[in-house]
């Protein structure tokens, strides 16, 4: 998606990345293999990013100066960034402390946002950021969010609660909380909303949650502690292994083969380009985004970013996470 900055230089913006230590949003042009622009953020600090389906507006929740579950400032704002001008358009105040963290723009005019300090998922009008609904998660530290393609069911990973909350989006209600482990992090969901995946932070394995059945269905063993993950259209589960400096590619249906791709240090989130069968991850220790060709299980591109890159999303795709 082509963009032109206020300085007049053209740029193609393919990915957005939040560089936590620099407190800015990076706009990545894959053709150039570089960040074409950076946008300073308003506070300490943004972790995740979402972008509207037309690619024109990005949202960065300003979370906290502390890690999940740690004492610190409770953020209460969301930065709104215009990707065409590479400028922060405004900062929206949520009205009270919230520790807003993960966000999804799903193409229906609503921004879905975890409010960790409130044990809720907030639904905001994307144009005005007015609150149009809230769904209780029934658990503490609802850190990350996944949403079905039809936007009827959502799941949160509740970190030190060690559970997954299943939310009914149309009725704005909690269906139930599924216990998983002592501690989990990150979450992905199949497009049909029937399965959710979260990484056990105590044992190298992924939990597979039967969403309609509100139960832990099975485990997938991993070669290291997992973190961010995503499921491709052809049922490959791609999992970041932060401490292993690697990404695992698992044939999920059925799980019978795991390929491990060595990457620069500390891969975090996973986003997919299903059309071209590629995966991307921000490697926070190496200050890069890595591109992986899934059929060959090879690193095909490494793009320098700012310091401590974390949240990552596509520009111009339905929820920035591509299925």
Secondary structure, 3 states (H helix, E strand, C coil): CEEECCCCCEEECCEEEEECCCCEEEEEECCCCEEEEEEECCCCCECCCEECCCCCEEEEEECCCCCCCCCCCCCCEEEEEECCCCEEEEEEECCCCCCEEEEEECCCCEEEEEEHHHCEEEEEECCCCCEEEEEECCCCCEEEEEECCCCCEEEEEECCCCEEEEEECCCCEEEEEEECCCCEEEEEECCCCCEEEEEECCCCEEEEEECCCCEEEEEEECCCCCCCEEECCCCEEEEEECCCCEEEEEEECCEEEEEEEECCCCECCCEEECCCCEEEEEECCCCEEEEEECCCCEEEEEEECCCCEEEEEECCCCCCCCC
